[in-house]
C-alpha cells in the first residue's frame, strides 16, 4: 500500500494561497484569458507537491501546466481512443478533450519538488458546464477520470466550476469516486475550514 493510499481515511490540507492558485487558473481559462506560452483551450490542469504531517497530507506547491501533450503525435490517437470509449458526450469535440502533461513541464516540477523535499501527490483539473452533456455532477470524477487515474498512486483533485462564485475542490485517490478524501483549507491565522 502506498503512502498516499494510507491517507484515505485522513485529510488533505491546502494553504489558502495554493488552493487559490488552482481556482484562479480554472477561472482564468474559463474567461478565455491565456498566457502567451499556454494552449488556448478552456481546460485547466496542474500538478501538486506536498508532504505528510500529523496524519494528514499538506499540499504545499501547486503548479498550473501550460502545454497539453495530448494534442500532438501518437498521444493524440491513443487519447482519442480512450475518450471515445469512456467519456460522457459533450459539446467539446473528442479531439480537444482531456489533458496529458508535457514531459518537460513534469521534469521541471519534479526537480523543484526534490529541491524542496516534497513529493508529487496529485493532479488537478476542472469540470464546468460545457465539460459534457447531461446531469452528472461536475464535482465528481467521471469514468474517464477513473480510467486515466488508475495505477498512478496520486490524488485527483476535481475543481467543480459550475458556480464560479463558489467553486468546489474535492480529492479522490486515483480518480476513484469511492475513495474520496476530505479537503480542508488553512489560513494564515491558523484557522482550518
C-alpha positions as CSV (number, residue, x, y, z in Angstrom):
1,X,0.0,0.0,0.0
2,X,1.4,3.4,-1.0
3,X,1.9,6.3,1.4
4,X,-0.8,8.2,-0.4
5,X,-3.2,5.3,-0.2
6,X,-2.8,5.1,3.6
7,X,-4.1,8.7,3.8
8,X,-7.6,7.8,2.5
9,X,-9.2,8.0,6.0
10,X,-7.4,11.2,6.8
11,X,-7.5,14.7,5.3
12,X,-5.7,16.9,2.8
13,X,-4.9,20.4,3.9
14,X,-4.2,23.3,1.5
15,X,-2.8,26.6,2.4
16,X,-5.4,29.0,1.0
17,X,-2.8,30.6,-1.3
18,X,-2.1,27.2,-3.0
19,X,-5.8,26.4,-3.3
20,X,-6.4,29.9,-4.8
21,X,-3.7,29.2,-7.5
22,X,-5.8,26.2,-8.7
23,X,-9.1,28.1,-8.6
24,X,-7.7,31.2,-10.3
25,X,-6.1,29.0,-13.0
26,X,-9.5,27.5,-13.8
27,X,-11.4,30.8,-13.7
28,X,-8.8,32.5,-16.0
29,X,-9.1,29.7,-18.6
30,X,-12.9,29.7,-18.5
31,X,-12.8,33.5,-19.1
32,X,-10.6,33.0,-22.2
33,X,-7.6,34.7,-20.6
34,X,-4.4,32.9,-21.7
35,X,-0.7,33.4,-21.1
36,X,1.4,33.6,-24.3
37,X,3.1,30.2,-23.6
38,X,-0.1,28.2,-22.9
39,X,-2.5,26.3,-25.1
40,X,-5.6,28.4,-25.8
41,X,-8.3,26.0,-24.6
42,X,-11.0,26.0,-21.8
43,X,-9.2,23.4,-19.8
44,X,-7.0,23.7,-16.7
45,X,-4.7,21.0,-15.5
46,X,-1.9,21.1,-12.9
47,X,0.4,19.2,-10.6
48,X,0.7,19.3,-6.8
49,X,3.5,18.7,-4.4
50,X,3.2,18.0,-0.7
51,X,4.3,16.2,2.4
52,X,2.7,14.1,5.1
53,X,2.4,15.6,8.6
54,X,0.3,14.6,11.7
55,X,-1.7,12.0,9.8
56,X,-2.6,14.4,7.0
57,X,-1.4,15.4,3.6
58,X,-0.3,19.0,3.3
59,X,-0.4,20.4,-0.3
60,X,2.5,22.9,-0.3
61,X,3.0,23.6,-4.0
62,X,0.6,23.8,-6.9
63,X,1.8,24.2,-10.5
64,X,-0.6,25.1,-13.3
65,X,0.6,23.4,-16.6
66,X,0.6,25.3,-19.9
67,X,1.3,22.6,-22.6
68,X,-1.1,19.8,-23.4
69,X,0.9,17.0,-24.9
70,X,-2.4,15.2,-25.7
71,X,-2.7,17.4,-28.8
72,X,0.4,16.0,-30.5
73,X,1.8,12.9,-32.2
74,X,0.9,9.4,-31.1
75,X,-0.5,10.6,-27.8
76,X,-3.4,12.2,-29.8
77,X,-4.6,9.0,-31.4
78,X,-4.3,7.0,-28.2
79,X,-6.2,9.6,-26.2
80,X,-8.9,9.9,-28.9
81,X,-9.5,6.1,-28.5
82,X,-9.7,6.3,-24.7
83,X,-12.0,9.3,-24.8
84,X,-14.3,7.7,-27.4
85,X,-14.7,4.6,-25.2
86,X,-15.1,6.2,-21.7
87,X,-16.1,9.9,-21.9
88,X,-19.5,11.3,-21.4
89,X,-20.6,13.0,-24.7
90,X,-20.1,16.8,-24.6
91,X,-20.1,20.0,-26.6
92,X,-16.3,19.9,-26.8
93,X,-15.0,17.6,-29.6
94,X,-13.2,14.4,-28.7
95,X,-10.0,15.8,-30.2
96,X,-10.0,18.7,-27.8
97,X,-10.9,16.8,-24.6
98,X,-8.5,15.6,-21.8
99,X,-5.0,16.6,-20.9
100,X,-1.6,14.9,-21.0
101,X,1.1,16.6,-19.0
102,X,4.1,17.8,-21.1
103,X,7.2,15.7,-20.1
104,X,9.4,18.8,-19.9
105,X,7.0,20.6,-17.5
106,X,6.7,17.4,-15.4
107,X,10.5,17.0,-15.3
108,X,11.0,20.6,-14.2
109,X,8.3,20.3,-11.5
110,X,9.9,17.1,-10.2
111,X,13.3,18.9,-9.9
112,X,11.5,21.6,-7.9
113,X,9.9,19.1,-5.6
114,X,13.2,17.4,-5.0
115,X,14.8,20.8,-4.1
116,X,12.0,21.5,-1.6
117,X,12.0,17.9,-0.3
118,X,8.4,17.4,-1.3
119,X,6.8,14.6,-3.3
120,X,4.4,14.5,-6.2
121,X,1.0,13.9,-4.5
122,X,-1.7,14.8,-7.1
123,X,-3.1,16.4,-10.2
124,X,-6.0,18.7,-10.7
125,X,-8.4,19.6,-13.5
126,X,-11.7,21.3,-13.8
127,X,-15.2,20.3,-14.7
128,X,-17.5,23.0,-15.9
129,X,-21.0,23.2,-17.5
130,X,-19.6,22.6,-21.0
131,X,-17.4,19.6,-20.0
132,X,-20.1,17.2,-21.1
133,X,-23.8,16.9,-21.7
134,X,-26.1,15.5,-19.0
135,X,-26.8,16.0,-15.3
136,X,-23.8,14.1,-13.9
137,X,-22.3,16.1,-11.0
138,X,-19.4,18.3,-12.2
139,X,-17.5,17.9,-8.9
140,X,-17.1,14.1,-9.1
141,X,-14.7,12.1,-11.2
142,X,-16.1,10.6,-14.4
143,X,-15.4,7.1,-15.7
144,X,-12.8,8.7,-18.0
145,X,-11.1,10.3,-14.9
146,X,-11.0,6.9,-13.2
147,X,-9.5,5.2,-16.3
148,X,-6.8,8.0,-16.6
149,X,-6.1,8.0,-12.8
150,X,-5.8,4.2,-12.4
151,X,-2.5,3.0,-11.0
152,X,-1.0,6.5,-10.8
153,X,-0.7,6.4,-7.0
154,X,-1.9,10.1,-7.0
155,X,-4.8,12.0,-5.7
156,X,-7.0,13.5,-8.4
157,X,-8.5,16.9,-7.5
158,X,-11.6,17.9,-9.3
159,X,-12.3,21.6,-9.4
160,X,-16.1,22.0,-9.9
161,X,-16.6,25.2,-11.8
162,X,-20.4,25.2,-12.1
163,X,-21.0,28.2,-9.7
164,X,-18.0,30.5,-10.4
165,X,-18.6,32.3,-7.2
166,X,-18.2,29.1,-5.2
167,X,-16.0,26.6,-6.9
168,X,-15.7,23.2,-5.2
169,X,-12.5,21.3,-4.6
170,X,-12.7,17.6,-4.0
171,X,-10.0,14.9,-3.9
172,X,-10.2,11.2,-5.0
173,X,-7.4,8.7,-4.8
174,X,-6.6,7.6,-8.3
175,X,-9.8,9.2,-9.5
176,X,-12.0,6.6,-7.8
177,X,-15.3,8.1,-6.7
178,X,-15.5,5.8,-3.7
179,X,-12.0,6.8,-2.4
180,X,-12.7,10.5,-1.6
181,X,-10.6,12.3,1.0
182,X,-11.7,15.4,2.9
183,X,-10.1,18.6,1.6
184,X,-9.5,21.4,4.1
185,X,-8.1,24.9,3.8
186,X,-5.6,26.5,6.2
187,X,-5.5,30.3,6.5
188,X,-2.6,32.5,7.7
189,X,-4.3,33.0,11.1
190,X,-4.2,29.2,11.6
191,X,-7.9,28.5,11.0
192,X,-8.8,25.4,9.1
193,X,-12.1,25.1,7.4
